[in-house]
Amino acid sequence: MDNKQFISRLGKRLNRENAEVATLVEGLCKVFKECGADLDSIAIPGFGTFKSVKSDEAIVYDEVNGKRTLVPPAIRMEFAPSIVLRKKMTKQ
């Protein structure tokens, strides 16, 4: 499912215009980015928890050309589904 399909489906479910839903989704994405940058977690009851994890910089050795490369630190989001969601997924 691409972004347009997601917004359309969510708009039908919420009985809202697609432009309004697109604005809400964009706001949600901004909040996720801000929380990720601050290394905060986002818990959504009944769905799961998004946790920000920062990896340190590292030196990687490439065996093919024999060069070492410095990989900069990065922040990624990890998702842990709630027990409720896991139970619903296993029932289907």
Buried (B, 14 or more C-beta within 10 A) or exposed (E): EEEEEEBBEBBEEEEBEEEEBBEBBEEEEEEBEEBBEEEEBBEEEEEBBBBBEEEEEEEEEEEEEEEEEEEEEEEEBEEEEBEEBEEEEEEE
